[in-house]
Amino acid sequence: MAERAMILVVSYPEEEHTDAVCAELAQAGREVVRINLADFPSRAGVAATWRNGRAPSFRLELEQGSVDISDTRAVWWRRVRSFEPDARIAGADRRHFAVSETTQAVYGMLDALRCPWINPRQADDAAHHKPYQWSLAQAAGLHVPRTLVTSQPSVARDFIADMGERRVVFKAFLASIEDWRETRLVEAEDVARLDLVRLAPVIFQEYIAGVDLRITIIGNQLFAAEIDARHSSYPIDMRMVIDEGRIRAVELPDHVSRRLLDLQRRLGLVYGAVDMRRSDDGEYHFLEVNPAGQWLFVEQRTGLPITRAHAKLLSTLADEAVT
């Protein structure tokens, strides 16, 4: 009998991109186990065993039943949530201890799985750090806009003065639903508040006027879309005006594609959603890569088969791990 090619999906419920790929996998008849880290340790159990002469057993007790994830042949790690201790545990120290112990147990089991990951957990975590991205992007030959990260008001003032009025944007490192910050042009009132920079580092970056590009990379496949928000109500940040922007599939120059794939290799990523901006003079400027970025808004507007490609790569990796 052929060995099972089980795919483990680590994400949270109702994450629409995860739902779409899992539906594609189910339609193809693939065996998929999906877990939410926030269920541990209060709503899901773990039981790992080691015996001489036998392979380890990593059994999880989930709402849908008991499963041994040591049979996993491919892991998809996408937008995970934090472990949640039992609400009955009183005191911050005790709750922290419960989370710490759960982290050691669950991450230890996951890291012991000898199979391909999209994306490898440690690489995914490191790649979320923009200074790391920009450094490797430059090493890969990509053009990064002039950028400053600082918590020193005087350094920020000098950068803004050197770049010129309305030629600099500022933005947050991470934009969460709970604490959203759009990219903004530096205005006079922002300069007057620059002393606040000392409270936390801020990204200041040369503003590049032009057309946005979202490039979804899955393995060695690139799905590129142009998002023209130049005539929208907020051309500074296309995320704010997705419904207004014109979106179409495009082909990238070969040298840009090669450099993006080189960056993915340097970062250790299999999947990434890259944001670039093409200036009016035709230069491609790298802004960032999101290891858990969205693609459905591109797929729905362009017809690019991104969900299918993601499911196919997971299936291929799982089957190759079995053979």
Salt bridges, closest charged atoms under 4 A:
GLU3 OE2 - ARG73 NH2 1.97
GLU15 OE2 - HIS17 ND1 3.32
GLU15 OE1 - ARG78 NE 2.91
ASP19 OD1 - ARG34 NH1 2.69
GLU24 OE2 - ARG308 NE 3.63
GLU31 OE2 - ARG4 NH1 2.61
ASP39 OD1 - ARG43 NE 3.09
ASP71 OD2 - ARG4 NH2 2.43
GLU84 OE1 - ARG43 NH2 3.32
ASP86 OD2 - ARG88 NH2 2.77
ASP111 OD2 - ARG121 NH2 2.50
ASP124 OD1 - HIS128 ND1 3.51
ASP162 OD2 - ARG146 NH2 2.67
ASP179 OD1 - ARG181 NH1 2.84
GLU182 OE2 - ARG184 NE 3.13
GLU187 OE2 - ARG166 NH1 2.64
ASP190 OD1 - ARG193 NH2 2.78
ASP195 OD1 - ARG157 NH2 2.98
ASP212 OD2 - ARG277 NH2 2.90
GLU226 OE2 - ARG248 NE 3.13
GLU226 OE1 - ARG278 NH2 2.85
ASP228 OD2 - ARG230 NH2 2.81
ASP228 OD2 - ARG246 NH2 2.88
ASP237 OD2 - ARG239 NH2 2.57
ASP262 OD2 - ARG266 NE 3.23
ASP275 OD1 - ARG214 NE 2.73
ASP280 OD1 - ARG230 NH1 3.77
GLU288 OE1 - LYS130 NZ 3.62
ASP319 OD1 - ARG30 NH2 2.70
